[in-house]
Amino acid sequence: MDLSICASNVMNQNITNLYHIAGKESRLIVGLMSGTSLDGLDVALCRFVGSGRSTTTEILCFETVPYNDETKGKIRLLFAREKVDLNLLCLLNDWLGNLHGEIVAGCLHKWGYASGDVDLIASHGQTIMHSPRSRHHIEDLPNGTLQIGDADHIAVKTGIITVSDFRQKHLAAGGEGAPLAVYGDYLLFSDEKEKRILLNIGGISNFTFLPATVSGGALMVSDTGPGNTIMDAYMQRHMNQSYDESGRFAASGTPNLSLLRALSDHSFFTLSLPRSTGPELFNLEYLNAAQSVSNTHSASSADVMATLNRFTAESIAAAIGRTDGVSGAHIYISGGGWHNELLVRSLKELLSGHSISGFSELGISGDAKEAVLFAVLANEALCGSPREQYHDMVLLPVSMGKISFPQ
C-alpha cells in the first residue's frame, strides 16, 4: 500500500505537507536568530540531508538584516526588564512576528527563491527574559524563559510552515532552556579524533565541549557569563556608539583591578556547570553596583571598557578551566566576540594551552552559526529520533519546537 496516498486521504492537508517534507531526501530550511545584542536578524537558508548524527547541511545564502533604531527602541521597552507594559508586550509579540516574516520574504526575493521552494522556517524569536531559578530565587516557581515574535504571523506572512519556541520543551523536560546550541553542535561538529570547544560570544557567552568520539568523555554545555552585553550597553550610553569595534576603545584603557574583582564577585560564578544566565543579570546596573563596591565611579571610560573586556575574557576562561577533560581541546570561536581583537588576544593569553581559531574553519560562518543551529532543531523536530541520538545527560532527549501553519 502507498502510505503517502493513504495519508493524504485521511490527514489534514497541513499534516500531509509535514509528512511529505519529513520524507524528502533533502529539505530547505530558513534559520532565524536574533540575539541579546539586538543588532538585527540573522537569516540563513540551509539545505539539509538526513537527521541525527548523519545530518549534513550547506548554507546556500546568509545575511544579517540590521534593526533600525526604532526597532531596537521598541524591543528595549521589553528587553530584560522586571516590569513591562502588558499591553505593549501583547502588541510587540505580533508586531515582531510580522517584521521577521517581512524580512524573510525580502531575503528570499533578493536571493531568487519563492516561498514554495522553502520547506520550513526555524524561528528562535527574540528573548526578552531569561529567568532560571538561580536568578529569580522564587522557591515554588520553575525555570523560565520568554521569546517574542509570534510564529503564526511569520508563517502567514511568508506562506511557509514555521517551527518556533524551541526553548519551552527544554524547560518542560527539566532544563533551563539554554544554551541550546549544543544539540546542533553535537550533531554537526563532533569529531572522532579532535576534542573541540565551540565558544560562542554573543551578548552572553556560552560553550560546548565535544570530546573526541573515539575516546569518549563527558560532553558539557554552559553559559559562562557576560559576552558583549555590558560592553555594548556601556558604549551606547556613554560613547554614543553601538559597540566597541575590534575592541579598540577598550585597548586604549587599562583594566581596573578593584573593579574587576568586584565584577567577578557574584554567586553566579560559583554555580556548578552547566548553568545559564542573561542580560537580566549582566547589565549596566550590575556594573554600577560593582563600581559602588569598588569605589571606581571616577574611572575613565576607556579604563571601564578595558575592565569589562577583561571581565568577559576571564569569566570565559574560568568556566572552561572548570570543565573536566578539556586539556588540549581546540577552541573555535563564533559570535560578535570573535571580531573583538582585544578580547581574542586576552583569551589566547588566558587559554594558552589551547589552539584558538575562528568558527569558519569548520566550514560554517561563525556569524551564521546560531541561525543554522536552530534550523538543525527544526530539521530534528520533523525527522529526528531524540532518544536514539542524545545519550549524554546534558542533552535532554527531547524534540523541540512548535509548528505554525500558513493556512
ROMAR-991119 format. One record per residue: residue in three letters; z negated, y negated, x of N, C-alpha, C in turn. Coordinates in steps of 0.05 Angstrom, whole numbers, plus 32768, in hexadecimal, padded with zeros to 4 digits. Layout:
residues N
alaZYXZYXZYX/...
END
This chain:
residues 407
met80008018801180008000800080007FE78012/asp80107FD3800A80107FBA80187FF97FA9800F/leu7FE47FA780207FCC7F9980187FD07F7B8014/ser7FE37F7080227FE87F53801F7FF37F4D8003/ile80047F607FF9800F7F5C7FDE7FF97F607FCA/cys7FE87F747FCE7FD17F797FBC7FBF7F617FBC/ala7FB97F567FD47FA77F407FD67FB27F277FC7/ser7FCC7F237FCA7FD87F0B7FBD7FD77F0D7F9F/asn7FD67F257F947FD57F297F777FB97F247F6B/val7FA47F277F7B7F897F267F707F797F0E7F7B/met7F827F027F917F727EED7F9E7F7B7ED17F94/asn7F687EBF7F947F6E7EA37F927F817E9C7FA9/gln7F947E8A7FA47FA97E857FB87F9D7E7A7FD2/asn7F877E6B7FD07F7A7E617FE87F707E787FFA/ile7F647E8C7FEC7F5A7EA47FFB7F717EB48007/thr7F867EB57FF87F9E7EC380027FA97EB6801B/asn7FA87E9B801B7FB17E8C80337FA07E92804B/leu7F857E9380467F737E9A805C7F797EB68067/tyr7F7D7EC880547F837EE4805C7F9C7EE5806D/his7FB07ED680657FC97ED580747FC57EC98090/ile7FB67EB380927FB17EA680AC7FA27EB980BE/ala7F8E7EC680B37F7D7ED880C47F8E7EEF80D0/gly7FA37EF780C27FB37F0D80CB7FCB7F0680DC/lys7FCE7EEC80E17FE57EE380F27FE17EEA810F/glu7FF77EEE811D7FF57EF4813A7FEA7EDD8149/ser7FF07EC581417FE57EAD814E7FE07E988139/arg7FCE7E85813F7FC77E70812C7FC77E55813A/leu7FCF7E40812B7FCD7E2581357FB57E188128/ile7FA37E0F81387F8A7E04812F7F857DE8813C/val7F7F7DD4812C7F787DBA81367F5A7DB98138/gly7F507DB481507F337DB181557F2C7D938156/leu7F177D8B81487F0E7D6F81477EF27D6D8152/met7EED7D5981637ED27D54816D7ECD7D378170/ser7EB77D2D81647EAE7D1281697E917D148172/gly7E8B7D0C818A7E717D1181967E5E7CFA8193/thr7E487CFC81A17E337CE8819E7E3A7CCE81AD/ser7E4F7CCE81BD7E587CB581CA7E667CA281B6/leu7E707CAD81A07E7D7C9E818B7E967C908194/asp7EA37C9A81A97EBA7C8C81B47ED47C9281A4/gly7ED57CA881957EED7CAE81867EED7CCB817D/leu7F047CD381727F077CEE81687F1A7CFD817B/asp7F107D1381877F217D2581977F307D378184/val7F4B7D3881887F5C7D4981777F6C7D5B8189/ala7F687D7581867F767D8981977F847D9D8185/leu7F9F7D9F81897FAF7DB3817B7FB27DCB818D/cys7FA77DE281847FA67DF981957FB47E118188/arg7FC07E2281987FCB7E3B818F7FB77E518197/phe7FAF7E6281847F9C7E7881897FAA7E928184/val7FA47EA581967FAC7EC181937F937ED28196/gly7F8F7EE481847F787EF681867F5E7EE9817D/ser7F487EF781827F2D7EED817B7F197EFB818E/gly7F007EF2818C7EEC7EFE819D7EF37EFB81BB/arg7EEC7F0F81CB7EF17F0E81E77F0E7F1081EF/ser7F1F7F1781DB7F3C7F1881E17F4A7EFE81D9/thr7F3A7EE981D27F467ED081CA7F557EC381E1/thr7F6D7EB981DC7F7B7EA781EE7F827E8E81DF/thr7F827E7781EC7F897E5E81DF7F9A7E4D81F2/glu7FAA7E3D81E67FBB7E2A81F47FBA7E0F81E5/ile7FB47DFA81F47FB57DDF81E87FD17DD581E8/leu7FDB7DD181CF7FF67DC781CC7FF77DA881CE/cys7FE47D9B81C27FE27D7E81C37FC57D7581C2/phe7FBF7D5F81CF7FA47D5581CE7FA47D3681D0/glu7F927D2A81C17F8F7D0D81C27F727D0681BA/thr7F677CF281C77F4E7CE681BD7F577CCC81AF/val7F527CCB81957F597CB381857F407CA28184/pro7F407C8B81917F287C7A81937F207C6E8178/tyr7F067C6C81747EFB7C5E815D7EFC7C408163/asn7F047C30814F7F027C1381537EE57C0A814F/asp7EDF7BF181547EC47BE781537EB97BE98137/glu7EC97BE681227EC07BE781077EB77C048101/thr7EC67C1881097EBF7C3481057EA57C3B8113/lys7EA37C33812C7E8A7C37813C7E727C2A812E/gly7E777C1281247E617C0481177E577C1280FE/lys7E697C1D80EE7E617C2B80D67E517C4480DD/ile7E5B7C5380F17E4D7C6C80F87E317C658103/arg7E2F7C5081127E157C49811E7E007C418109/leu7E097C3A80F17DF67C3480DC7DE77C4D80D4/leu7DF17C6480DA7DE47C7E80D37DDB7C8D80EC/phe7DE77C8881037DE57C99811A7DC97C998126/ala7DBC7CB181267DA37CB681337D8D7CA38129/arg7D8E7C9B81107D7A7C8981047D677C9980F2/glu7D4E7C9380F57D3A7CA080E47D3D7C9880C7/lys7D447C7F80C27D467C7680A67D627C6A80A2/val7D707C73808D7D8B7C6980877D8D7C63806A/asp7DA27C5480637DA97C4E80477DB67C67803C/leu7DAA7C7480287DB47C8D801D7DD07C898010/asn7DD47C7380037DEE7C6D7FF77E037C6B800D/leu7DFC7C5F80237E0F7C5C803A7E167C788045/leu7E017C8980487E067CA480527E197CB38040/cys7E157CB080267E277CBD80137E447CB48016/leu7E477C9A80187E627C8E80197E707C948034/leu7E617C91804A7E6E7C9580647E757CB2806A/asn7E677CC5805E7E6E7CE180617E8B7CE58057/asp7E927CDB80407EAD7CDE80367EC17CCC8045/trp7EB87CB4804B7ECA7CA1805A7ED27CAD8075/leu7EC07CB980837EC67CC4809E7ED87CDC809B/gly7ED47CEC80867EE67D0380827F027CFA807D/asn7F067CE5806D7F207CDA80697F2C7CCF8083/leu7F1C7CC180927F267CB680AB7F2F7CCC80BE/his7F1F7CE180C17F277CF780D27F407D0580C8/gly7F437D0780AE7F5B7D1280A37F737D0180AA/glu7F707CE780A87F867CD580AF7F8E7CD780CC/ile7F797CD980DD7F7E7CDC80FA7F8E7CF58100/val7F857D0C80F47F947D2580F87FB07D2380EF/ala7FB47D1880D77FD07D1580CC7FE17D0480DF/gly7FD57CEF80E97FE47CDD80FC7FEB7CEC8115/cys7FD87CFB81207FDE7D0A81397FF47D1E8135/leu7FF27D2D811F80077D42811A80227D358117/his80247D1F8109803D7D11810680487D088122/lys80367CFD8132803D7CF4814D80477D0B815E/trp803B7D22815B80427D39816B80597D498160/gly80627D43814880797D50813D80727D6A812E/tyr805A7D6C812380527D838113804D7D7B80F6/ala80557D8C80E4804F7D8880C880357D9680C1/ser80287D8E80AB800F7D9B80A480127DB9809F/gly802A7DC18096802F7DDD809180317DEE80AA/asp80347DE080C180357DEF80DA80197DF780E4/val80057DEA80DA7FE97DED80E47FDA7E0080D1/asp7FCC7E1380DC7FBD7E2680CC7FA27E1C80C3/leu7F937E0F80D67F787E0680D07F727DEC80DF/ile7F5F7DDE80D47F517DC880E37F347DD180E7/ala7F2A7DCE80FF7F0E7DD381057F007DB8810A/ser7EEF7DAF80F77EE37D9580F97EC57D9780FF/his7EBD7D8C81167EA17D8B811C7E927D77810B/gly7EA07D6181047E937D4B80F77E847D39810B/gln7E777D2581017E687D1281117E4A7D17810E/thr7E3D7D1F81237E207D2381217E137D08811E/ile7E017D0681097DF27CED81067DD47CF2810A/met7DCC7D0C81097DB07D12810F7DAE7D2F8118/his7DA07D33812F7D997D4E81387D7B7D4F813C/ser7D6E7D60812D7D517D60812C7D457D7C812D/pro7D447D8881457D367DA181487D187D9D8145/arg7D097DB381407CEC7DB0813D7CDF7DA38155/ser7CEA7DA7816C7CDE7D9C81857CDF7D7D8184/arg7CF07D7281737CF17D5581707CE17D4B8158/his7CE47D5881417CD87D4D81297CBA7D558125/his7CB27D6C81307C967D7481307C8A7D768113/ile7C9B7D7C80FF7C917D7F80E47C8E7D9D80DF/glu7C767DA780DE7C717DC480E07C7F7DD480CB/asp7C817DCB80B37C8C7DDC809D7CA97DD68098/leu7CB77DC880AA7CD47DC380A77CE37DCF80BE/pro7CFC7DD880B97D0B7DE780CE7D1A7DD480E1/asn7D287DE080F47D3B7DD181047D507DC580F1/gly7D5B7DAE80F97D6F7DA180E87D847D9380F8/thr7D9C7D9080EC7DB17D8080F87DC37D7880E1/leu7DD17D6180E47DE27D5780CF7DFB7D4A80DA/gln7E127D5380D17E2C7D4780D87E397D3D80BF/ile7E467D2580C17E557D1A80AB7E737D1B80B1/gly7E837D16809D7EA07D17809E7EAA7D2E808D/asp7EA77D2B80737EAB7D4180607EC67D4F8064/ala7EC57D6A80667EDD7D7A806D7EF07D7D8055/asp7EE67D7B803C7EF87D7C80257F0B7D648026/his7F017D4E802F7F127D3680317F277D3A8047/ile7F207D46805D7F337D4C80727F487D5F8068/ala7F407D74805A7F537D8880507F677D7C803C/val7F5D7D6C802A7F6E7D5F80167F817D4B8023/lys7F767D3C80367F867D2780437F9C7D338053/thr7F987D4A80607FAC7D5680727FBC7D6C8065/gly7FB17D7980507FBE7D9080447FB97DAA8054/ile7FA47DA980657F9E7DC080777F827DCA8072/ile7F7F7DE580717F657DF1806E7F537DE88085/thr7F3B7DDF807E7F297DD480927F0F7DE48094/val7F077DEB80AC7EED7DF980B17EDA7DE480BE/ser7EC27DE380B47EB07DCD80BD7E937DD780BC/asp7E817DC480C27E647DC880BF7E5A7DE180CD/phe7E637DE480E67E5D7DFD80F57E407E0080FB/arg7E317DEA80FF7E167DED81097E027DF880F5/gln7E087DF680DB7DF47DFF80C77DEF7E1D80C8/lys7E037E2D80CD7DFF7E4A80CF7DED7E5180E6/his7DF07E4380FC7DDF7E4781147DC27E41810D/leu7DBE7E2B80FE7DA37E2580F57D987E3A80E3/ala7DA87E4280D07DA07E5680BC7D987E7080C8/ala7DA47E7780DF7D9F7E9080ED7D887E8E8101/gly7D7B7E7681027D647E7381137D687E63812C/gly7D817E5881307D867E4881477D807E2A8142/glu7D877E1981557D837DFC81537D9C7DEE814B/gly7DB27DFC81487DCB7DEF81417DDA7DE38158/ala7DCF7DE781707DDB7DDC81897DCE7DE981A1/pro7DDC7DE981B87DF97DE381B97E0A7DFB81B1/leu7E217DF681A47E327E0C819A7E497E1281AD/ala7E4E7E0181C17E647E0581D37E637E2181E0/val7E4B7E2C81E27E487E4681EF7E5A7E5C81E3/tyr7E5F7E5B81C97E6F7E7081BD7E8B7E7081C8/gly7E987E5981C87EB27E5781D47EB27E5B81F2/asp7E9D7E5181FF7E9B7E55821C7E9B7E738222/tyr7E8B7E8182147E887E9E82187EA27EAD8213/leu7EB07EA681FD7EC87EB581F67EDF7EAE8208/leu7EE27E9582117EF97E8C82207EF67E8C823E/phe7EDD7E8882487EDA7E8182647EC87E938274/ser7EBE7EA982687EB07EBC82787EC27EC9828D/asp7EB87ECE82A47EC87ED982BA7EBB7EF282C5/glu7ECB7F0582CE7EC07F1E82D87EAF7F1B82F1/lys7EB87F0983037EAC7F07831D7E9D7EED8323/glu7EA57ED883157E9A7EBD831C7E847EB68308/lys7E6D7EB083127E587EA383017E607E8682FC/arg7E5E7E7E82E37E677E6382DC7E527E5482CC/ile7E4F7E3A82D27E407E2882C27E537E1382B7/leu7E567E13829D7E687E00828F7E567DE98285/leu7E587DD382937E467DBC828E7E567DA68280/asn7E4D7D9F82687E597D8A82587E477D728258/ile7E517D5B82627E417D4282627E4E7D2F824E/gly7E457D3082367E4E7D1D82217E377D09821D/gly7E327D0282047E1A7CF181FF7E017CFF8208/ile7DFF7D1982017DEA7D2B820B7DF77D3F821D/ser7DE87D4982317DF37D5D82447DEA7D79823C/asn7DFC7D8C823F7DF57DA8823A7E057DBA824C/phe7DFC7DD282507E0A7DE482627E097E018256/thr7E1E7E10825E7E1E7E2C82587E1F7E3B8273/phe7E0D7E4D82787E0E7E5E828F7E1A7E798287/leu7E317E8082947E3F7E99828F7E3C7EAA82A8/pro7E2C7EBF82A77E2A7ED182BE7E457EE082C1/ala7E4A7EE882DA7E627EF982DE7E607F1282CE/thr7E747F1982BF7E727F2F82AC7E6F7F4A82B9/val7E797F4D82D27E767F6782DF7E5A7F6C82E8/ser7E4A7F5782ED7E2F7F5A82F77E1A7F5782E2/gly7E227F4D82CB7E0F7F4982B57DFD7F3182BA/gly7DE87F3082AC7DD67F1982AE7DD37F0B8293/ala7DC17EF882927DBA7EEB82797DCA7ED18275/leu7DDA7ED082607DE87EB782597DD37EA38250/met7DD87E8982567DC67E74824E7DD67E5C8244/val7DCD7E4F822F7DD97E3682267DC27E24821E/ser7DC47E0A82257DAF7DF8821F7DB87DDB8222/asp7DAD7DC982127DAE7DAD82187D9B7DA88230/thr7DA37D9582417D927D8E82587D827D748253/gly7D8D7D6382427D827D48823E7D987D34823B/pro7D947D1C82457DA87D0782427DC17D0C8251/gly7DD77D0282467DF07D0182557DF77CE48259/asn7E0A7CDB82497E127CBF824B7E057CAD8236/thr7DF57CB982247DED7CAA820C7DDD7C918212/ile7DC87C9382237DB97C7B82287DC97C678239/met7DD77C72824D7DE77C60825E7DFC7C50824E/asp7E097C5D823B7E1D7C4F822B7E107C3A821A/ala7DF97C42820D7DEB7C2F81FC7DE27C16820B/tyr7DD87C1B82247DCF7C0582347DE67BF2823C/met7DFD7BFD82437E147BED824B7E1E7BDD8233/gln7E1D7BE9821B7E267BDB82037E147BC481FC/arg7DFA7BC881FE7DE77BB381F77DE47B9D820C/his7DE47BA582257DDD7B91823A7DF67B878249/met7E0B7B96824A7E227B8E825A7E3B7B8A824A/asn7E397B8E822F7E507B8B821D7E687B9C8226/gln7E627BB482307E777BC782377E717BE18229/ser7E867BF082237E827C0982147E747C1E8225/tyr7E797C1E823F7E6D7C3182517E707C28826E/asp7E637C3582807E647C2E829D7E7B7C3E82A9/glu7E927C3282AB7EAA7C4182B47EA67C4B82D1/ser7EA97C6582D47EA67C7282EE7E8A7C7082FA/gly7E777C6482EB7E5C7C6082F67E5B7C4A830A/arg7E6E7C3883097E707C23831E7E587C0F831C/phe7E517C0883037E3B7BF583007E207C02830A/ala7E1C7C1B83027E047C29830B7E037C2B832A/ala7E1B7C2F83367E1C7C3283537E157C188361/ser7E167C0183537E0F7BE883607DF17BE38360/gly7DE27BF583527DC57BF283527DB77C098361/thr7D9D7C0883607D8C7C1D836D7D797C288359/pro7D777C4383587D647C4F83457D487C458349/asn7D3A7C3E83337D1E7C3683347D0D7C4F8330/leu7CFE7C5783447CF07C7083447CDA7C71832F/ser7CCD7C5A832B7CB87C5A83167CC47C5E82FA/leu7CDA7C5182F57CE87C5582DB7CF27C7182D8/leu7CFD7C7C82EE7D087C9782ED7CF27CAB82E7/arg7CDA7CA882F27CC47CBA82EC7CBC7CB782CF/ala7CBC7C9F82C47CB47C9B82A87CC97CA78295/leu7CE27CA4829C7CF77CB0828B7CF57CCF828B/ser7CED7CDA82A17CEC7CF782A47CD27D038298/asp7CBF7CF282917CA57CFC82887CA57CFE826A/his7CB17D1382607CB27D1882437CB07D36823E/ser7CA37D3D82297C9E7D5A82237CB87D6A821F/phe7CCE7D5C82187CE87D6B82167CEE7D7A822F/phe7CE97D6E82467CF07D7A825F7CDF7D928267/thr7CC97D9682587CB87DAD825D7CBE7DC4824A/leu7CD07DC082367CD77DD582247CE67DEB8232/ser7CE27E03822A7CF17E1982357D0F7E18822C/leu7D207E23823C7D3D7E2482357D427E3E8224/pro7D547E3D82117D657E2682097D567E1281F7/arg7D607DFA81F87D557DE481E77D6C7DD281E0/ser7D677DC181CC7D7C7DAE81C47D6F7D9381BE/thr7D7F7D7E81C07D767D6381BC7D8D7D5181B4/gly7D887D3781B27D9D7D2581AA7D957D0881AF/pro7DA67CF581A77DA07CD981AB7D897CCF8199/glu7D807CE181877D687CDA81787D507CD7818A/leu7D507CE581A17D3B7CE381B67D447CD181CC/phe7D5B7CD681D87D647CC881F07D757CB081E8/asn7D687C9981E67D757C8181DC7D677C6981E9/leu7D6F7C5181E17D647C3981EE7D467C3681E8/glu7D3C7C4081D27D1F7C3F81CD7D107C5181E1/tyr7D1C7C6781E87D117C7881FD7D0F7C6A8217/leu7D257C5C821E7D257C4C82377D107C368236/asn7D0F7C28821F7CFB7C12821D7CDF7C1C8221/ala7CD97C3382157CBE7C3F82187CB87C458235/ala7CCC7C5082437CC97C5782607CC57C3E8271/gln7CD47C29826A7CD07C1082797CB57C048275/ser7CAA7C07825C7C8F7BFD82577C7B7C0C8267/val7C7D7C2682687C6A7C3782777C6B7C318295/ser7C837C2C829F7C877C2882BC7C877C0B82C4/asn7C847BF982B07C847BDC82B57C9D7BD482C4/thr7CB47BDC82BA7CCE7BD682C77CE17BC682B6/his7CD77BB882A27CE97BA882917CF77B9282A1/ser7CED7B8B82B87CFA7B7682C87D0F7B8182DB/ala7D137B9B82DB7D277BA782ED7D437B9D82E6/ser7D547B9A82F97D6F7B9082F47D7E7BA582E4/ser7D937B9B82D67DA47BAD82C67DB17BC282D7/ala7DB97BBA82EF7DC67BCE83017DB27BE48309/asp7D9A7BDC830F7D867BF083177D7E7C0282FF/val7D7D7BF782E77D787C0782CF7D8E7C1C82CB/met7DA77C1382CE7DBD7C2682CB7DBE7C3B82E1/ala7DB77C3382F97DB67C46830F7DA07C5B8309/thr7D8A7C5282FD7D747C6482F77D7C7C7782E0/leu7D897C6D82CC7D927C7E82B57DA77C9282BF/asn7DB87C8A82D17DCC7C9C82DB7DBE7CB382EA/arg7DAB7CAC82FB7D9C7CC0830A7D8B7CD282F8/phe7D807CC782E27D717CD682CE7D827CEC82C2/thr7D9A7CE582BA7DAC7CF982AF7DB27D0F82C4/ala7DB87D0882DD7DBE7D1B82F27DA67D2D82F7/glu7D8E7D2282F97D767D3283007D6F7D4582E9/ser7D727D3C82D07D6A7D4D82B97D7E7D6482B7/ile7D977D6082BD7DAB7D7682BD7DA47D8A82D3/ala7D9F7D7F82EB7D9A7D9183027D807DA182FD/ala7D6C7D9582F17D527DA282EC7D567DB982D9/ala7D657DB582C37D6A7DCA82B07D797DE182BB/ile7D8E7DDB82CA7D9E7DF182D77D8C7E0082EB/gly7D7B7DF282F97D6A7DFE830D7D557E118301/arg7D4F7E0D82E77D3C7E1E82D97D497E3882CE/thr7D627E3B82D17D717E5182C47D737E6882D7/asp7D6B7E8082CF7D6C7E9882DF7D897EA082E6/gly7D8D7EA782FF7DA77EB383077DBD7EA0830D/val7DB87E86830D7DCE7E7383107DD67E6E832E/ser7DC77E7983407DCD7E73835C7DEA7E798363/gly7DF77E66836F7E137E6983777E277E678361/ala7E1F7E6183497E327E5E83337E447E468337/his7E5D7E48832F7E6F7E3283317E6B7E208318/ile7E687E06831C7E637DF483067E7D7DE582FF/tyr7E857DE782E57E9D7DD982DB7E947DC482C7/ile7E9B7DAA82CC7E907D9482BC7EA67D8A82AA/ser7E9E7D8682907EAF7D79827C7EA07D628270/gly7EAD7D53825E7EA17D3C82517EA47D238261/gly7E9B7D0D82547E9F7CF382617E907CF0827B/gly7E7B7D00827F7E6C7CFE82987E7C7D0682B0/trp7E907D1782AD7EA17D1F82C47EAF7D0682D0/his7EB47CF282BF7EC27CDA82C97EAF7CC582D5/asn7E947CCB82D57E817CB982E07E7C7CC282FD/glu7E897CB483107E897CBD832C7E6D7CBE8338/leu7E5D7CAA83317E417CAA833C7E327CC28332/leu7E347CC883197E267CDF830D7E2F7CF9831A/val7E497CFC831F7E537D15832B7E497D178348/arg7E497D0183567E3E7D0183727E217D0A8372/ser7E127D0083607DF57D08835F7DF27D258358/leu7E037D2F83467E017D4C833F7E097D5D8357/lys7E1D7D5583667E247D64837E7E0E7D658392/glu7DFF7D4F83947DE87D4E83A67DD27D60839C/leu7DCB7D5D83837DB47D6C83777DBA7D898374/leu7DD37D9183717DDB7DAC836C7DED7DB68383/ser7DE47DB1839B7DF47DB683B37DFA7DD383B8/gly7DEB7DE583AB7DF07E0183AE7E067E0B839D/his7E137DFA838D7E287E01837B7E427DF28381/ser7E587E00837D7E727DF2837D7E757DE48363/ile7E7F7DCB83637E827DBB834B7E9F7DB28348/ser7EAA7DB783307EC67DAF832B7EC87DA4830F/gly7EDF7D9783097EE57D8F82EE7EED7DA782DD/phe7EE77DA582C47EEC7DBC82B27F0A7DC382B0/ser7F1B7DB082B67F387DB582B37F427DCB82C6/glu7F327DD182DB7F397DE782ED7F3A7E0282DE/leu7F2D7E0382C67F2E7E1C82B67F457E1D82A2/gly7F577E0882A47F6F7E0982947F6E7DF9827B/ile7F587DED82757F567DDC825C7F4A7DC18264/ser7F557DAC825A7F4B7D9182607F2E7D8F8259/gly7F1E7D84826B7F017D8182657EFD7D6E824D/asp7F0F7D5A824A7F0C7D4882347F127D568219/ala7F227D6A82197F2A7D7982017F177D9081FA/lys7F067D97820D7EF77DB0820C7EE87DB481F1/glu7ED87DA081E97EC77DA481D27ED87DA781B8/ala7EEE7D9881B67EFF7D9B819E7F0B7DB7819E/val7F137DC181B57F1D7DDC81B77F087DF181AF/leu7EEF7DED81B87EDB7E0181B37ED47E028195/phe7ED67DEC81867ED27DEE81697EEA7DFB815C/ala7F017DF881677F187E07815D7F147E258161/val7F077E2D81787F007E49817C7EEE7E538166/leu7EDA7E43815E7EC77E4C81497ED67E4F812F/ala7EEA7E3E81297EF97E4281107F0A7E5B8112/asn7F157E6181297F247E7A812C7F137E928128/glu7EFA7E9081337EE77EA681307EDE7EA98113/ala7EDC7E9381047ED47E9480E87EE77EA580D8/leu7F017EA480DF7F157EB380D07F197ECF80DC/cys7F187ED280F67F217EEA81027F0C7EF98113/gly7EF57EED81177EE27EF8812A7ED07F0D811E/ser7EC37F1C812F7EAE7F2F81277E957F298137/pro7E857F16812E7E6F7F0C81407E5C7F218149/arg7E567F3481387E427F4981407E4D7F5B8156/glu7E687F5B81597E747F6B816E7E777F5A8187/gln7E797F3F81847E807F2F819B7E677F2381AA/tyr7E527F1E819B7E3C7F0F81A67E247F2281A9/his7E1E7F2981C27E097F3D81C87DF17F2F81D4/asp7DF37F1781DE7DDD7F0A81EB7DCB7EFC81D6/met7DB17EFC81DB7D9E7EF081C97DA47ED281C4/val7DB07EC581D87DB67EA981D67DCC7EA481C1/leu7DDE7EB881BE7DF47EB681AC7DED7EC38192/leu7DE57EB4817E7DDF7EBF81647DF87ECB8158/pro7DF77EE4814E7E0F7EF181447E177EE78129/val7E227ECF81287E297EC2810E7E467EB8810F/ser7E517EB680F87E6C7EA980F57E677E8E80E9/met7E707E7980F67E697E5E80EE7E807E4F80E2/gly7E7A7E3E80CF7E8D7E2D80C27E907E3180A5/lys7E947E1B80967E997E1B807A7EB67E138075/ile7EC27E1E80607EDF7E1C805D7EE57E098045/ser7EF67DF5804B7EFF7DE280367F1D7DE68032/phe7F257DEA801A7F427DEE80137F4E7DD3800B/pro7F687DCF80107F757DB680097F7B7DB37FEC/gln7F7B7DC97FDC7F807DC77FBF7F667DCA7FB0/
END
